[in-house]
Amino acid sequence: MKQFTVCLPVLAALLAAMLPVTGCQSSAVPTGFPLEGLSQIKPGHAMRSSTSDPNWKDGNGDARPIAPGQTLVLADLKGPGQITHLWNTVAAQERGYSRLLVLRMYWDGEATPSVEAPLGDFFAMGHGIDHPFSSLPVTVSSDGRARNCYWPMPFGKSARVTVTNEGTKKVDAFYSYVDWQKLPKLPAKTAYFHAQYRQEHPAVMGQNYRIADLAGRGHYVGTVLSVRQLTPSWWGEGDDFWFIDGEKEPSLRGTGSEDYLCDGWGLREMSQPYYGAPLMEGYDAFARTTTYRWHIADPVPFEKSLRLEIEHKGVTFNEKGEVKSGFEERPDDFSSVAFWYQMEPHRPFPPMAAAKDRLYYDWTKLVETETRLADAKASEGNLSAQEGGAWGGGKQLFWTPSKPGQTLELNFDLAAAGNYELLLVMTKSFDYGNCQVEIDGRAVGAPLRLYSKDIVTKEIHLDAGALAAGTHTLRFVNRDKDPESKGWFLGFDSYMFQTR
């Protein structure tokens, strides 16, 4: 199947512009063509709330910093009107910042937000990471740093859009557009836009993961689902269940997670107009997946209530590491954003998970490898602290082996025994080789392929297994190299051991 390659942001914007916002419609029969209706002059006045420099003639200070705990008001609008486009890009040094920045929207002076979600998850990329993709209502570019949303968001009296920094470090620069239409009036029975974040880290055994639990009248339009698997193999055999208007048995029942997400026989990384898995790291332990399913062509109406659940089932293993079942509960990390429109005031959302609990790691425990240079040992090749802006602390541990079998070793101490995950922040480059990670002489994970045409840093997550308290040895064994690589080198930015 070919990728969707037309200009999605433009089409989505046009679709939003086509929506009848005053009750006036063309007498022509709708065809569904994306450009349909553009010949009809739209009422209202185009408006924008942005972070533009107040000194717009001479200044270029077009961003705002956000201190920890501070809330930045992106828009404070007087209606009637409709937000048609959101855009932002962020300069932030804190790891996981897109899960630490929380986007909230309030319609018509309401006390509790109708939209409440981490910034990244709202723009359909979970896990606190930046990653690009294209879909109909949401498109993210610039390597995941430029976020665009075209969901139409009407309001009668007022709209207030905010972003709060719930992290521990200052956001250096937040750039934002909120494009909207000032309108004479809204049509009767206009429904308001809602979005809610939920998570279970890990999913609770004995019950389905709940994506939405809504009260009122409206229709459901989209799901973003992010999963970090805590054990290997396939996590997504669980079915989706929709309980509409108080049903005891769901009238919509699924046949598997990948089926609800419109794919089949597992998932693969892709972006389509209505569905996709823009992040798909595979099926190893600690692999991360983010998926979306937009119910634009097939919204799910409800008159009184809607509850959407999905099973967290898949492949499980026995104590010997043999497959136990292909359809059994797994305690993987689940998080989601539900998107819907409804008429009546929404039920107040339960409190979001605390900022630190939305991340998988305590990043303060990350060890910068250049601080371990004096303790590191290489069987052959030079060891140095290489400077560069892409690395934490501005440096990385750089090793220059010249043939297979050469090794780099670091000792590390663990205060307590336990089952550990090893997080490595490694560099990939045009002159890097492949290596095997070992702990105390035991191979951990598959060999790492560190060649890349461009210089990039990547998080690598490995199951370190059971480790006793005390001193251990982390070893990198040089194996071979990609035929296109110009060298055997290894760049190692940082690492962390964390109990599972």
Secondary structure by P-SEA (a helix, b strand, c coil): ccccccaaaaaaaaaaaacccccccccccccccccccccccccbbbbbbcccccccccccccbbbbccccccccccccccccccccccccccccccccccbbbbbbccccccccccccccccccccccbbbbbccccccccccccbbbbccbbbbccbbbbbccccccccccbbbbbbbbbbccccccbbbbbbbbbbbbcccccccccccccccbbbbbcbbbbbbbbccccccccbbbbbbcccccccccccccccccccccccccccccccccccccccccccbbbbbbbbcccbbbbbccbbbbbbbbcccccccccccccccccccccccbbbbbcccccccccccccccccccccccccccccccccccccccbbbbbbcccccccccccbbbbbcccccbbbbbbbbccccbbbbbbbccccccbbbbbbbcccccccccccccccbbbbbbbbbccccccccbbbbbbbbcccccccccbbbbbcccccccc
